[in-house]
Structures are given as structure tokens and as C-alpha cells.
Amino acid sequence: MKRSVQFLSSLIFISWSSFLHASEHSCKTIKQLRKENLTSALDASGFRFELDPEKGNQFEKLQVDFSKVKIVGLGEATHGTSEFSIVRHQIFRYLVERHGFRVFILEDEWLGGLHFNEALAKGESIENALSKLNKKGTFLTKETLELFKWIEAFNKNHKIDPIVVYGADAQAGNILLESFHYLRQKLPEQSTEIAKMEGLTKSLFAQLADPALLETVSIDTVKASLKAARKFETDITNSISRQNKQEARLLGLARFPSQILQKISAELVEGLAAAQGPAVLDAIFADQELVSLFDPSCLKGSFSCRDFSMAKNIKLAIDIEGKGAVFWAHNGHVGRFLSHPDIIWANPKTEDTKIVDNTGAFLNEFYGQGYFAVITDFHKGSFLARDASDGHLRAWEVESAIDGVPSSIPNLIHGLGHENFAINLRKKAKYPADKLFKVPQAIRIVGATFSETSNTLEESYMTAILPKYADTYIYFENSTPHSPL
């Protein structure tokens, strides 16, 4: 009996040990299987790449027919990450050398592009030309300088078919006043019209800058300004020959006053709505004459207004040059919409009060599959951004991507050994990436400013189903800050 009990006890112990071992093995297998499936899905739709501007041909692995693409948007999760600038150089160089792209467009004003191209043509130093292109200083880094040095060298060897640089943004009022001076030099026969518009703009800016006068800005003042800007655009546009590229490039300055004043007016409306409540919007929208003076997208708010202007300017640059273009900007502009808690204007297409159309959305409307959006992100590291409290440029460090509901894409990829990895979200494969990212995920969108409290889902991320938002996602395990000039 005693032996039977001992035998039974041994049998139970062996069975229980085997069960525990099998359960542990099963759990490991499930975890390993999930990792293997995730890796297979990424590898089927993407590839690891070496970060080196000389090795742009690696991006042939994206397997994209760029002959059908008019515009490639190159987005960045921050404006101050070195790796983003290097990969941008790498991809732009590849598109120029292998696919004949010749237009480089920045998130900066149109006038800066004109100044840059002229300075380069005159043989001025590339550092001096770059400072004229970007007076805000966002792009004045050693990494960006390397890209523009390459553009300079390329143009010396391709004088008949050079790269042309444009600015597409429409938000800096001080640049508007400089634009009038530039137009007077180029179109002296239009000096009277230019001076008239300049005087009206200065008067309006004086009211907006003085808190005591700001309250006196009426809807009639806004109407008069917008009417004058519309007339100015028509008159100057009609005086410019589209047959001459040098002259046609002035067209962006003809529409600039209207774009700036529409954005300012949209900001005034937002301020009124914030101070007096949304009912004030009904009264404004009831004024049909006022509504007719806005581009429809400007009625959705100042962000959408600015981004529609950028999209129109990008299209104008492509129309003038007739070549493929690259648009370099923030992820929030390059993707096909923007979702953020701070947005107060509803998108009628989605009925979502937290989504607005952005530059990428408008480019998608203009070009369909001819628009190819690339966004970048990283898991952890540091980057440059201006301190939200004092405006000083400094390096910020984040330990890792924020996780939560929804989870962040960098955290999904982190730990798989994919340090520099590009994923083609359009690619049809056995494990397509769109199935991997079929639920909303968090995408990093750090702006020009940052603070100690900014690294939150609410302030530094937006949510999106990635394949609907972009065509290629580029991941870096680590971010390092730009090197300012």
C-alpha cells in the first residue's frame, strides 16, 4: 500500500511538472509566434536601410513606380532630428538621380525660394543662399547644409535642367511686406497697385499689433482687406507671363496677400468664437459676401486655411516647372489629414470635430495616387526644438515613445531589431502592412516648440490608421539632435 501511494505521488509530481513545463513552453511559443508574425509582416512590406546620402538607391526596395508620382511628401516627426534630415537628403537624391525629380519645396514662404535660387545663380555662398531661404532658422543646420551643397553641385553640372527650390507656406506676415518690395523691383509697371495693397496691409497689421486698436477691427475692415487682396491677385496674375518661367515664378507672390489675410481673418474669427461662443460663427457665416471672399477651406479654420494655401502653392510650383517635386514638412502637414485634441473646427467629410484637412489631404485631392506621403518617427532619443516658455532653441530628450490607448507605432516596432526601417504601406504582400496597422495608432507630431510637459499623447501625438494616413513609414530606433550652423 505504501509503495502504491509513493508510486501515485511520483506519478502526480511528474505529470504536474510536465504540465508546468508544457505551459511555459506554450506561452513562450505564443510570444515567439507573435514576434515572428510581426517581423514577417514588417519584412514583407519593408526593409532595413543604411543611413547614408550616398546610398539612396536602397529605396528601390520600396518597389514604387515613381513615374506615376507627381509629388512626394517627406514628413518629419520633429523639426530637430538629425536622422530625418539625412534620410530626406537620401530620398531626394534618389528621386532626382533615378526618377528625374527637379523641384524641392519647403515649409517656408514663397519669397525665400526666389531669393535662394537667385543667390545660387549669382554664385553666392550656399550658406548665404540658405539664410535667405529660411529666415526663421528652422532649417539652418549642418545636415540641411549638406543637402543644399549637393543641390548646388548638381545644378553646376545640370545648368539646362537644374533643381529649383520653392517655399510653399503662407503664415508669415512680415514676409508679406518684403514681398511687396520684391514685386516692385520685378514688376515696376505695377508699382501703383503694389503700393496701394502694401499701404492697406500695413494699416491692418498696425491694428492687429496694437491691443488698443485690435478691438476696433470690424467685419467691414476684414471685408475691405480681403476684397483688395482678391483684386490685387487678379491684377498681378494677369500682368505676369506664364510662358517665361522666371516671370511665372512671381505668381506665388501675387496670391500671397490674399492667403495671408485669409489666414489672419480666420484667426480673428477663431478668437471671436473663443471669446463670445460659437454663436458668433453663425452670424459671420450668414454674411454671404464675407463667405465668398474666403477659400472654402479657410472657413474650416486657420490651420486648414494655411494648409490649403500650401497645397495650392505646391501645385502651382509643379505646374510651372512640369517636373516631379518633393515637399518637405512636418508629419502633420504631409499625411492625409490631421487629428489633434486642440482642433476646434469640424471636418464635414468625417463629422469629427478633431480632424481637419491638411496639405496632404488637399494634395491627395489634386493628384490621387500621384501623391506619395512618407512620414518618419522614432522610439527614443533627443531632438532640437524651441522652448515653449522662452523661445530658445535647445535639445530635448524623451526616454521612449508614449504608450497608451491607442498604442504608439514605435513601441510596436521597438525590440524587433529594426533600427532603420522603411515600410511601404501600399505594397501588396503575403503579410501586408495594412493588416498590421489596421487599428488607430499614435503618430508623433512634435511641433516647432516643446516643453517639459509636452511629451504626452495629447500634445505630441495624433491618432491615425497608418495606411490611410501615409504611403511609407520610416522608423528610427534612436533620434539625435540637429547640429545648428
Helices and strands as residue ranges (DSSP letters): H 2-45, E 46-48, G 53-62, G 66-68, E 71-76, H 82-99, E 103-109, H 110-121, H 126-133, H 142-157, E 164-169, H 173-186, G 188-190, H 191-209, H 211-214, H 219-239, H 245-248, H 251-276, H 279-285, H 288-292, G 296-300, H 302-321, E 325-330, H 331-334, E 338-339, E 355-356, H 359-367, G 368-370, E 371-387, E 393-398, H 409-413, E 420-424, H 433-436, E 441-444, E 449-450, H 457-460, E 461-464, H 466-469, E 472-479
